[in-house]
Amino acid sequence: MKKILTALLLGTTLSMNAAVKIDKIEPGNWFAGMKDASLQLMVYGEGIKTADVTTDYPGVKIDSLVRLDSPNYLLVYMNLEGAQPGKMVLNFTQGKSKKKVEYELKAREMKGEDRKGFSNADVLYMLMPDRFASGRTDNDQIKGMQAYRNDRTEPSLRHGGDLEGIRQHLDYFKELGVTALWFTPVLENDSPDHGTQSTYHGYATTNYYRVDPRFGSNEEYRRLCDEAHEKGLKIVMDMIFNHSGFEHPWVKDMPSKDWFNTPEWLLPENQAKSVELNTMDGAAKVNDAYVQTSYKLTPVVDPYASKIDLHETVDGWFVPTMPDLNQRVKYVMDYLIQNSIWWIETVGIDGIRMDTYPYADADGMAHWMKRLHLEYPHFNTVGETWVTEPAYTAAWQKDSKLSAKNSYLPSVMDFAFYDRINQAKNEETDDWWKGFNRIYNSLVYDYLYPNPSSVMAFLDNHDTDRFLGKGKDSTALKQALALLLTINRIPQLYYGTEILMNGTKEVTDGHVRKDFPGGFPGDTKNAFTREGRTQAENAMFDWLSRLLHWRQGNEVITKGTQTQFIPYQGIYVIARQYQGKTVLTILNGKRSKNSLNPKRYQEVIGQHTQAKDVLTGKSFQLTAPVELQARQALILELK
């Protein structure tokens, strides 16, 4: 018995004297002078939960230590009120063991008020880093990451695009005339391939503070942002607060039992019963502990919603490989909020696009928006709100009277416009409902939006069929673009539209996410150059480029009032007016020639007798009927 007691005492002594183990601290640094002086440090390390932490850095106070369920995490809450930039020393103590860790408070590069977000004066160009261009080949295979392969013959595997490839083509964006770049997430997605499926899309984050090394490094991301800014281009970062990737360290070792929604499936006994995940699209068979989202977003705003419907929407997992984060937990939300601020300060992004916005907890997301607005009053965030009814979308915009809760979200995505324009492209415009009547009947509900000019409209994106579908006919595309780029919206283009890239999701999403021609080693076609484009592609590029450059700085489009006319005899007209200037967008919704009578539009034409088409330079007399070709689009500046 004496020997046993001695051994137990010895083991206790060794445990007390064991070195303090710290694997990492997130965020790895912070910034002095923030308006909100609080800081949460998430400390990772075996047994770190029981550690005590002190510091004698001037102006820094440790408010509290939060010891979570797992023994391998410790949350340190600090108050930095009055702290100056510099390197503080954090003293970790466990029993008789001590460890000193240097932690840097950096100076902010500019005041938060000086950071300007994107607006309706911008045109966003949306692309996928893996599919746009490869600037390096030495990052195609990264040792130490989960098993994956680059195979450009497989539409749903990695293809090798990266941040350096984007940086090398910044002049292309300038030539085209867009002013902001939004690309799908660039953070680490260290998930293994499952057959011919991979996380090339970037929506399964496994490290919130690290750029995926297959895309590059944090430093390369910063360089890309800096050089984009030098060329007058903004960068919008795609973020995901709703879910993480299955290979995130939090999954194997949950910080707390409520860190994820429906976490029972992550318990070892339940995972052991699960069938191995063999797809990335949610088709894997899992046990009864798993809860799948219904993908139906209406229960979030439905005044009659059942508890089970709401639970499935906001607490269910997007797919089995993307665990659903619980934003109702303060510590989870603090982590995510700080992460977004860290990227703004560290690389200088100009905006955020938030994925799957209504799937997350509304209160938690509103708190995030308020915190961001406190630090950056002129910043902009757009949320993905995928419901095609204007009333639903409008309820999510900041200061909406349609919702009992204020989201504080400045911008929302206009899925109603996307839906209607993709129906209209296949129809003739009649006197009531079809064709451009669909757009008219959608825009009439702009009174629901607190700020219609902060709604992001688009024809297509990485989650939809391309506007051209399986064809290459630019006629309907030009009409849609003429409308998109002149109405009271923030317009977003999808990469390759300017060179007639097409594709549908009929077989796989990868077919609407094809490689940009000329962006990869070995490409036989280079669509970045005039010489590498076909005649039809150059015609489309030139047409769109003229329109985009004309739009830049054009206050009639960005500040002007908007008047729309009910489609009449197949013709849809929208007028924008500002400080005595008028622009008319005229769309012939018929597949035959047509004629517009200027007298019907006298209220916006006024005393003007001449107009010039900004796309062709052709002059028109407004004292006589304006003859229109089949499906013609005109954008007229009145003289």
C-alpha positions in Angstrom: 0.0 0.0 0.0 2.9 2.3 0.9 4.5 1.7 -2.5 1.2 2.5 -4.3 0.7 5.7 -2.3 4.3 6.8 -3.1 3.7 6.1 -6.8 0.5 8.2 -6.8 2.2 11.1 -5.0 5.1 10.9 -7.5 2.8 11.0 -10.4 1.0 14.0 -9.0 4.3 15.8 -8.5 5.4 15.0 -12.1 2.1 16.3 -13.4 2.4 19.5 -11.5 5.9 20.0 -12.7 5.2 19.0 -16.3 5.9 21.8 -18.8 3.0 24.0 -19.8 2.0 22.9 -23.3 0.9 25.6 -25.7 0.4 24.6 -29.4 -0.9 27.9 -30.6 -2.9 31.0 -29.7 -5.6 32.5 -31.9 -5.5 35.2 -33.0 -1.7 35.2 -33.3 -1.5 38.9 -32.8 -3.9 41.8 -32.2 -4.1 45.6 -32.7 -3.9 48.5 -30.3 -6.5 51.3 -30.5 -9.6 49.3 -31.4 -12.9 51.0 -30.3 -13.9 47.8 -28.6 -11.0 47.1 -26.3 -11.9 43.5 -25.5 -9.9 40.6 -26.8 -10.5 36.9 -26.6 -7.4 34.6 -26.9 -8.1 31.0 -27.7 -5.2 28.9 -26.3 -4.6 25.4 -27.6 -2.5 22.9 -25.7 -2.7 19.6 -24.0 -4.1 20.1 -20.5 -4.0 24.0 -20.8 -7.4 24.4 -19.3 -6.1 24.5 -15.7 -3.4 27.2 -16.4 -3.5 30.6 -14.9 -2.4 33.6 -16.9 -1.0 37.0 -15.9 0.7 39.9 -17.6 2.1 43.2 -16.4 2.0 45.0 -19.8 0.9 48.6 -19.3 -2.8 49.2 -20.2 -3.7 45.5 -20.4 -6.0 43.8 -17.9 -6.9 40.1 -17.9 -10.7 40.2 -17.2 -11.4 36.4 -17.0 -10.3 32.9 -17.9 -12.9 30.6 -19.4 -12.2 26.9 -18.8 -14.2 25.0 -21.4 -15.3 21.3 -21.3 -12.2 20.1 -23.1 -9.0 20.1 -21.1 -7.1 21.3 -24.1 -8.4 24.8 -24.5 -8.3 27.9 -22.5 -10.0 31.2 -23.3 -8.3 34.4 -22.0 -10.4 37.5 -22.0 -8.4 40.7 -21.9 -9.1 44.5 -21.8 -6.7 46.5 -23.9 -8.0 50.0 -23.0 -5.1 52.4 -23.2 -2.6 49.7 -24.3 0.0 50.9 -26.8 1.6 48.8 -29.7 4.3 46.5 -28.5 5.1 43.0 -27.4 3.6 41.9 -24.1 4.6 38.8 -22.2 1.9 36.4 -21.1 2.8 34.3 -18.1 1.2 30.9 -18.0 1.4 28.9 -14.7 0.3 25.3 -14.0 1.3 24.2 -10.5 5.1 24.8 -10.3 5.4 24.9 -14.1 5.6 28.3 -15.8 5.8 29.4 -19.4 6.3 32.9 -20.9 4.8 33.7 -24.3 5.4 36.8 -26.2 2.3 38.4 -27.8 2.3 41.3 -30.1 -0.1 44.3 -30.2 0.4 45.9 -33.6 -0.4 49.5 -34.6 -3.3 49.9 -36.9 -2.4 51.0 -40.4 -5.4 53.4 -40.6 -8.4 54.4 -38.6 -11.5 52.2 -39.0 -13.4 55.2 -40.3 -10.9 55.5 -43.2 -11.7 52.0 -44.6 -14.2 52.3 -47.4 -16.3 49.4 -48.4 -17.7 48.6 -51.8 -20.9 50.3 -53.0 -23.2 50.6 -56.0 -20.4 52.6 -57.6 -18.5 49.4 -57.9 -18.9 46.3 -60.1 -17.9 43.1 -58.4 -16.2 40.4 -60.4 -16.7 37.0 -58.8 -14.2 34.2 -59.4 -13.0 30.9 -57.9 -9.2 31.0 -57.1 -8.9 27.3 -58.0 -10.4 27.8 -61.4 -9.1 31.2 -62.5 -5.4 31.1 -62.9 -2.3 29.4 -61.6 0.7 31.6 -61.0 2.8 28.9 -59.3 3.2 25.2 -59.6 5.3 24.5 -56.5 2.1 24.8 -54.4 0.1 22.2 -56.3 1.2 19.4 -53.9 1.7 20.4 -50.3 3.2 17.8 -48.0 1.4 17.1 -44.7 -2.1 17.9 -45.9 -4.9 15.4 -46.2 -4.8 13.2 -49.3 -5.8 15.1 -52.4 -4.9 15.4 -56.1 -4.9 18.0 -58.8 -6.7 16.7 -61.8 -8.1 19.2 -64.4 -10.0 16.5 -66.2 -12.2 16.0 -63.1 -14.6 18.9 -62.7 -14.9 18.5 -58.9 -11.3 18.0 -58.0 -8.6 20.7 -57.5 -7.2 22.3 -60.6 -4.3 24.3 -59.2 -5.4 27.9 -59.4 -4.0 30.3 -56.7 -3.7 33.8 -55.5 -0.5 34.5 -57.5 -2.4 33.6 -60.6 -5.0 36.3 -59.8 -2.3 38.8 -58.9 -0.6 38.3 -62.3 -3.9 39.3 -64.1 -4.9 42.4 -62.2 -4.4 44.4 -65.4 -6.9 42.2 -67.1 -9.6 43.3 -64.6 -8.6 46.9 -65.2 -8.9 46.5 -68.9 -12.3 44.9 -68.5 -13.5 47.7 -66.3 -14.6 46.0 -63.1 -13.7 47.7 -59.8 -13.9 45.0 -57.1 -12.9 41.3 -56.9 -14.9 38.8 -54.9 -13.5 35.3 -54.8 -14.7 32.2 -53.0 -13.0 31.5 -49.7 -9.2 31.4 -49.6 -8.8 30.0 -46.0 -7.3 26.5 -45.4 -9.6 23.7 -46.4 -7.6 20.7 -45.3 -10.1 18.0 -46.2 -9.3 14.8 -48.0 -10.7 14.1 -51.5 -13.7 11.7 -51.5 -13.6 9.9 -54.8 -13.8 12.6 -57.4 -15.1 15.3 -54.9 -12.9 17.8 -53.1 -13.2 21.1 -51.2 -11.6 23.1 -54.0 -14.5 25.6 -53.6 -13.2 26.6 -50.1 -16.4 26.4 -48.0 -15.1 23.9 -45.4 -12.7 25.9 -43.3 -10.1 24.0 -41.2 -8.0 27.0 -40.1 -9.5 30.5 -39.8 -6.2 32.3 -39.6 -4.3 30.7 -42.5 -4.7 31.0 -46.2 -4.8 27.5 -47.8 -1.2 26.8 -48.8 -2.4 25.5 -52.2 -3.6 29.1 -52.8 -0.6 30.7 -51.3 0.2 32.3 -48.0 -1.1 35.1 -45.8 1.7 37.3 -47.1 0.7 36.6 -50.7 -2.9 37.5 -49.9 -1.7 40.8 -48.4 0.4 41.4 -51.5 -2.5 40.7 -53.8 -4.7 43.2 -51.8 -2.0 45.9 -51.8 -1.4 45.6 -55.6 -5.1 45.5 -56.3 -5.5 48.7 -54.3 -2.7 50.4 -56.2 -4.6 49.7 -59.4 -7.9 50.9 -58.0 -9.4 47.5 -57.4 -11.1 46.4 -54.2 -11.1 43.0 -52.6 -14.1 41.3 -51.1 -13.5 38.3 -48.8 -15.9 35.4 -48.7 -16.5 34.2 -45.2 -18.5 31.4 -43.6 -19.7 31.6 -40.0 -22.4 29.0 -40.4 -20.1 26.0 -40.5 -16.5 24.7 -40.5 -14.8 21.9 -42.2 -15.0 18.4 -40.7 -11.2 18.3 -40.3 -11.1 21.4 -38.1 -9.4 20.6 -34.8 -12.6 21.5 -33.0 -14.3 18.5 -34.4 -11.9 15.9 -33.0 -11.7 17.8 -29.7 -14.8 19.9 -29.2 -13.9 22.9 -27.0 -17.4 22.6 -25.3 -20.3 20.3 -25.7 -22.4 23.1 -27.3 -19.7 24.4 -29.7 -21.5 22.8 -32.6 -25.2 22.5 -33.3 -26.5 18.9 -33.0 -23.1 17.8 -31.7 -24.3 14.3 -30.6 -23.1 12.9 -33.9 -19.6 14.0 -33.2 -19.4 11.9 -30.0 -17.0 9.0 -30.5 -19.7 6.4 -29.9 -21.9 7.9 -32.6 -19.1 8.4 -35.1 -18.1 4.8 -34.7 -21.6 3.8 -35.9 -21.5 6.1 -38.9 -20.9 5.0 -42.4 -17.7 6.5 -43.8 -18.3 9.8 -45.6 -17.8 9.0 -49.3 -19.2 12.2 -50.9 -19.0 15.9 -50.5 -22.6 16.7 -51.4 -24.5 15.4 -48.4 -25.4 12.1 -49.9 -23.5 10.0 -47.4 -25.4 7.7 -45.1 -25.1 8.7 -41.4 -26.7 7.6 -38.2 -29.8 8.9 -36.5 -27.8 11.4 -34.4 -27.1 13.5 -37.5 -29.4 16.4 -38.4 -29.5 17.7 -41.9 -30.7 21.2 -42.7 -33.9 21.3 -44.8 -32.3 24.1 -46.9 -35.7 25.9 -46.5 -35.0 29.3 -45.2 -38.7 30.5 -44.7 -39.0 29.2 -41.1 -36.5 31.9 -40.0 -39.0 34.7 -40.9 -42.3 32.7 -40.8 -44.5 34.0 -37.9 -46.2 30.6 -37.8 -43.0 28.5 -38.0 -42.9 25.2 -36.0 -40.0 24.6 -33.7 -38.9 21.5 -35.6 -38.8 23.4 -39.0 -36.8 26.2 -37.4 -34.5 23.7 -35.7 -33.8 21.8 -39.0 -33.0 25.1 -40.8 -30.6 26.8 -38.4 -29.3 23.8 -36.4 -29.0 21.2 -39.1 -25.7 20.7 -40.9 -25.3 22.0 -44.5 -23.7 18.7 -45.5 -22.2 15.9 -43.4 -18.7 17.2 -44.0 -19.4 20.7 -42.7 -20.2 20.8 -38.9 -22.7 23.5 -38.0 -21.3 26.1 -35.6 -23.4 27.3 -32.8 -23.4 31.1 -32.9 -25.6 31.2 -29.8 -22.5 30.4 -27.8 -20.8 33.7 -26.9 -17.3 32.2 -27.1 -17.9 30.9 -30.7 -19.3 34.3 -31.8 -16.4 36.2 -30.2 -13.9 34.0 -32.0 -15.6 34.5 -35.4 -16.1 38.3 -35.0 -12.4 38.7 -34.1 -11.4 36.6 -37.0 -13.2 38.9 -39.5 -11.6 42.0 -37.8 -8.2 40.4 -37.9 -8.4 39.9 -41.7 -9.6 43.4 -42.3 -6.6 44.8 -40.3 -4.1 42.2 -41.5 -4.6 42.2 -45.3 -6.8 45.2 -45.9 -9.9 43.7 -47.4 -12.6 46.1 -48.6 -15.7 44.1 -47.9 -17.1 40.7 -46.8 -19.5 38.4 -48.5 -21.1 36.1 -45.9 -22.1 32.7 -47.0 -25.4 31.0 -46.0 -26.4 34.0 -43.9 -29.9 33.0 -42.7 -28.7 29.5 -41.7 -26.7 31.0 -38.8 -28.2 32.4 -35.5 -29.8 35.8 -36.3 -28.9 37.4 -32.9 -25.3 36.3 -33.1 -24.9 37.6 -36.7 -26.6 40.9 -35.8 -24.1 41.3 -32.9 -21.3 40.7 -35.4 -22.6 43.4 -37.7 -22.9 45.9 -34.9 -19.4 45.2 -33.9 -18.1 45.6 -37.4 -20.0 48.9 -37.9 -18.5 50.2 -34.6 -15.0 49.7 -35.9 -15.6 50.3 -39.6 -18.7 52.6 -40.2 -18.0 52.8 -43.9 -17.3 49.1 -44.5 -19.7 46.9 -46.3 -20.9 43.3 -45.9 -23.3 41.5 -48.2 -25.1 38.4 -47.0 -26.2 35.4 -49.1 -30.0 35.2 -48.7 -31.1 32.6 -51.2 -34.9 33.1 -51.4 -36.4 34.5 -54.6 -39.0 36.7 -53.0 -38.2 40.4 -52.4 -40.0 40.6 -49.1 -37.8 37.8 -47.7 -34.6 39.5 -48.9 -35.6 42.9 -47.7 -36.3 41.7 -44.2 -32.6 40.9 -43.8 -31.4 44.4 -44.6 -30.3 46.8 -41.9 -33.2 48.8 -40.4 -35.9 46.8 -42.1 -39.4 47.4 -40.8 -40.4 43.9 -42.0 -38.5 42.1 -39.2 -38.9 42.3 -35.4 -35.1 42.1 -35.2 -32.6 44.4 -36.8 -30.0 42.4 -38.7 -27.7 45.4 -39.1 -26.6 43.8 -42.4 -26.0 46.6 -44.9 -26.3 44.6 -48.2 -28.2 41.6 -49.3 -28.1 39.5 -52.5 -30.9 39.9 -55.0 -32.0 36.3 -55.8 -35.3 37.7 -57.0 -33.6 39.5 -59.9 -31.5 36.5 -60.7 -34.6 34.3 -60.8 -36.7 36.7 -62.9 -34.0 37.6 -65.5 -33.2 33.9 -66.0 -36.9 33.3 -66.8 -37.2 36.4 -68.9 -34.3 35.4 -71.2 -36.3 32.6 -72.7 -39.6 34.5 -73.1 -41.1 37.2 -75.3 -42.3 40.2 -73.3 -46.1 40.2 -73.3 -48.6 42.8 -71.9 -48.8 41.2 -68.5 -46.5 38.7 -66.9 -43.8 37.3 -69.1 -40.4 38.5 -70.3 -39.3 41.8 -68.8 -42.6 42.1 -67.0 -41.0 39.8 -64.5 -38.3 42.3 -63.8 -40.7 45.2 -63.6 -42.9 43.3 -61.2 -39.9 42.5 -59.0 -38.5 46.0 -58.9 -41.9 47.4 -57.9 -41.2 45.9 -54.4 -38.1 48.0 -53.9 -40.1 50.0 -51.4 -39.6 47.1 -49.0 -35.8 47.7 -48.9 -34.5 50.3 -46.5 -31.7 50.9 -49.1 -32.3 49.5 -52.6 -28.9 50.9 -53.8 -27.2 48.5 -51.3 -28.7 45.3 -52.8 -26.4 43.2 -54.9 -27.9 41.9 -58.2 -26.4 39.3 -60.5 -27.2 37.1 -63.5 -25.4 34.0 -62.2 -22.7 32.8 -59.8 -20.7 29.7 -58.8 -23.9 28.1 -57.3 -26.1 28.5 -60.4 -26.3 27.6 -64.0 -24.4 30.1 -66.1 -26.7 32.6 -67.8 -25.8 31.3 -71.2 -26.6 27.7 -70.2 -25.3 25.4 -72.9 -25.4 28.1 -75.6 -23.3 31.0 -76.8 -25.9 33.5 -78.0 -25.0 36.9 -76.6 -28.2 38.6 -77.5 -30.1 37.9 -74.3 -26.9 38.3 -72.3 -26.4 41.8 -73.6 -29.9 42.8 -72.6 -29.5 41.3 -69.1 -26.1 43.1 -68.6 -27.5 46.4 -69.9 -30.2 46.1 -67.3 -27.9 44.9 -64.5 -25.4 47.7 -64.9 -27.9 50.6 -65.1 -30.5 49.8 -62.4 -30.3 50.9 -58.8 -28.2 48.0 -57.6 -24.7 46.8 -56.7 -23.9 44.7 -59.8 -21.9 41.4 -59.7 -20.5 39.6 -62.7 -19.4 36.0 -62.8 -15.9 35.3 -64.2 -15.8 34.4 -67.9 -19.1 36.1 -68.7 -17.1 38.6 -70.7 -15.9 35.8 -73.0 -19.2 33.8 -73.3 -18.3 31.1 -70.8 -21.2 28.8 -70.4 -22.3 25.6 -68.5 -25.0 24.1 -66.4 -25.1 22.2 -63.1 -27.0 19.3 -64.7 -24.2 16.8 -64.0 -22.0 18.6 -61.5 -21.3 22.1 -60.1 -17.9 21.8 -61.7 -19.4 22.5 -65.1 -20.3 26.0 -64.1 -16.8 26.5 -62.5 -14.6 25.7 -65.5 -11.0 26.9 -65.8 -10.5 30.3 -67.3 -8.8 29.7 -70.6 -5.1 30.7 -70.5 -4.9 30.7 -66.7 -3.0 27.4 -66.5 0.2 25.9 -67.7 -0.3 23.9 -70.9 -3.5 25.8 -72.0 -3.7 26.0 -75.7 -6.0 29.0 -75.6 -5.3 32.3 -73.8 -8.5 34.3 -73.3 -6.6 37.0 -71.4 -5.4 38.4 -74.7 -7.2 39.6 -77.8 -5.1 37.2 -79.9 -6.3 34.3 -77.8 -10.0 35.1 -78.0 -12.3 34.3 -80.8 -14.0 37.0 -82.8 -17.3 36.5 -80.9 -15.4 36.5 -77.6 -13.7 39.8 -78.4 -17.0 41.3 -79.5 -18.5 40.4 -76.2 -15.5 41.6 -74.2 -15.4 44.9 -76.0 -19.1 45.5 -75.6 -19.0 44.8 -71.9 -15.8 46.7 -71.3 -17.2 49.8 -73.0 -20.3 49.6 -70.7 -18.2 49.0 -67.6 -15.8 51.9 -68.2 -18.7 54.2 -69.0 -20.3 53.2 -65.7 -17.2 54.1 -63.6 -17.8 57.3 -61.8 -21.1 57.9 -63.5 -23.3 59.5 -60.9 -26.4 59.3 -63.0 -26.2 55.5 -62.4 -24.9 55.5 -58.9 -26.9 58.5 -57.4 -29.7 59.1 -59.8 -33.4 58.6 -59.3 -35.0 55.6 -61.1 -38.2 55.6 -63.1 -39.5 52.4 -64.7 -42.2 52.1 -67.3 -44.5 49.1 -67.5 -43.4 47.1 -70.5 -45.4 48.5 -73.4 -45.8 46.6 -76.7 -42.9 44.4 -75.6 -40.5 47.3 -74.8 -39.2 47.9 -71.3 -37.7 51.3 -70.4 -35.9 52.4 -67.2 -34.8 56.0 -66.7 -32.0 57.2 -64.4 -31.8 60.9 -63.7 -29.3 63.1 -61.8 -28.6 66.8 -61.8 -30.3 67.4 -65.1 -28.8 64.4 -66.8 -30.9 61.4 -68.1 -30.0 57.9 -69.2 -32.6 55.6 -70.7 -32.1 51.8 -70.8 -34.4 50.5 -73.6 -34.9 46.7 -74.0 -36.9 45.2 -76.9 -38.4 42.1 -75.4 -39.6 40.8 -78.7 -37.9 38.4 -81.1 -38.8 40.7 -83.9 -38.2 44.3 -84.9 -40.1 46.9 -82.8 -40.6 50.6 -82.6 -40.5 52.9 -79.5 -42.7 56.0 -79.5 -40.8 58.7 -77.5 -44.0 60.5 -76.7 -45.0 57.9 -74.2 -41.8 58.6 -72.2 -42.0 62.4 -72.4 -42.0 62.8 -68.6 -38.3 61.7 -68.5 -37.3 62.9 -72.0 -38.5 66.4 -71.4 -37.0 68.9 -73.8 -34.3 66.6 -75.1 -34.5 65.9 -78.8 -31.3 63.8 -79.3 -29.6 60.9 -77.6 -26.5 58.8 -78.1 -26.2 55.1 -77.5 -23.2 54.7 -75.1 -22.5 51.2 -76.5 -22.2 52.1 -80.2 -22.0 55.9 -80.3 -24.9 56.0 -82.6 -27.2 59.1 -82.4 -31.0 59.0 -82.2 -33.6 61.6 -82.8 -36.2 61.6 -80.1 -38.7 63.5 -82.3 -39.5 60.4 -84.2 -40.0 56.7 -83.4 -36.9 54.8 -82.4 -36.5 51.7 -84.4 -35.3 48.6 -82.5 -33.8 45.3 -83.8 -35.0 42.0 -82.3 -33.9 41.7 -78.7 -31.9 44.9 -79.0 -30.6 46.7 -75.9 -30.0 50.5 -76.0 -28.5 52.7 -73.3 -29.1 56.3 -74.4 -27.6 59.4 -72.9 -30.0 62.3 -73.6 -28.6 65.4 -75.2 
